[in-house]
Amino acid sequence: MMRLDEIPIINNLIHKIEISIDAGTKETYETKTRLNGDWDTLIENLKFISTIKTINYIKPSFVVQDCNYNEMETFLNLMKSIFGKKAHVFFGK
């Protein structure tokens, strides 16, 4: 996974962003919804995104599945803690 702070030239051009994550915990992300994913890099990238001043709308999305439905509240709280009022969390089937 690329770190977003490695490509700063585009940061000021971004105003809205949608990010599909589908997990609220490291274990689910790395072993069920994003095999071989790196939760720590994901969280670093999300925190970096939260610092980009031109972004005023962030849509973290979560596809609800048998393996992650019990993490919906955890996901919502995590996204709100990182993005605050800019987060417009979406849960889909």
C-alpha positions as CSV (number, residue, x, y, z in Angstrom):
1,M,0.0,0.0,0.0
2,M,1.4,3.4,-1.0
3,R,1.7,6.1,1.7
4,L,-0.3,9.1,0.5
5,D,2.2,11.6,1.9
6,E,4.7,10.3,-0.7
7,I,2.7,12.0,-3.5
8,P,2.0,15.5,-2.1
9,I,1.8,17.2,-5.5
10,I,-1.9,16.2,-5.9
11,N,-3.0,16.8,-2.3
12,N,-4.3,20.4,-2.9
13,L,-6.4,19.2,-5.9
14,I,-8.5,16.9,-3.8
15,H,-11.8,18.2,-2.3
16,K,-13.9,15.0,-1.8
17,I,-12.8,11.5,-1.2
18,E,-14.4,8.0,-0.8
19,I,-12.4,5.3,0.9
20,S,-13.7,1.7,1.1
21,I,-12.3,0.0,4.2
22,D,-14.9,-2.7,5.2
23,A,-13.5,-3.3,8.7
24,G,-13.4,-1.7,12.1
25,T,-10.4,-3.7,13.5
26,K,-6.9,-4.7,12.4
27,E,-7.7,-8.4,12.6
28,T,-10.7,-8.2,10.3
29,Y,-9.1,-5.9,7.9
30,E,-5.9,-8.0,7.5
31,T,-7.4,-11.5,7.7
32,K,-10.9,-11.2,6.3
33,T,-11.8,-8.2,4.2
34,R,-8.4,-7.1,2.8
35,L,-6.2,-10.1,2.8
36,N,-2.5,-9.0,3.1
37,G,-3.7,-5.5,3.9
38,D,-1.7,-3.4,6.3
39,W,-4.0,-1.8,8.9
40,D,-1.2,0.4,10.4
41,T,-0.4,1.9,7.0
42,L,-4.2,2.4,6.4
43,I,-4.6,4.3,9.7
44,E,-1.5,6.4,8.9
45,N,-2.9,7.3,5.5
46,L,-6.3,8.1,7.0
47,K,-4.7,10.4,9.5
48,F,-2.7,12.1,6.8
49,I,-5.9,12.6,4.7
50,S,-7.4,14.3,7.7
51,T,-4.7,16.9,7.5
52,I,-5.3,17.9,3.9
53,K,-7.1,21.3,4.2
54,T,-8.8,21.3,0.8
55,I,-10.7,18.1,1.6
56,N,-14.1,19.0,3.0
57,Y,-16.1,15.8,2.4
58,I,-14.8,12.3,3.3
59,K,-16.9,9.2,2.7
60,P,-15.5,6.2,4.4
61,S,-17.5,3.2,3.2
62,F,-18.1,-0.2,4.7
63,V,-19.6,-3.1,2.9
64,V,-21.5,-5.1,5.5
65,Q,-20.7,-8.8,5.4
66,D,-21.0,-11.8,7.7
67,C,-17.4,-11.3,8.9
68,N,-17.6,-7.7,9.8
69,Y,-21.2,-6.6,10.7
70,N,-20.4,-6.6,14.4
71,E,-17.7,-3.9,13.8
72,M,-20.1,-1.3,12.3
73,E,-20.2,0.9,15.5
74,T,-16.4,0.5,15.9
75,F,-15.9,1.6,12.4
76,L,-18.2,4.6,12.8
77,N,-16.4,5.7,16.0
78,L,-13.0,5.3,14.4
79,M,-13.9,7.4,11.3
80,K,-15.4,10.1,13.5
81,S,-12.3,10.1,15.7
82,I,-10.0,10.6,12.7
83,F,-12.1,12.8,10.4
84,G,-14.6,14.5,12.8
85,K,-17.5,16.3,11.1
86,K,-16.0,15.8,7.6
87,A,-16.8,12.1,7.8
88,H,-20.0,10.9,6.1
89,V,-19.8,7.2,6.8
90,F,-21.7,4.9,4.4
91,F,-22.8,1.3,5.2
92,G,-23.8,-0.8,2.2
93,K,-24.9,-4.4,1.5
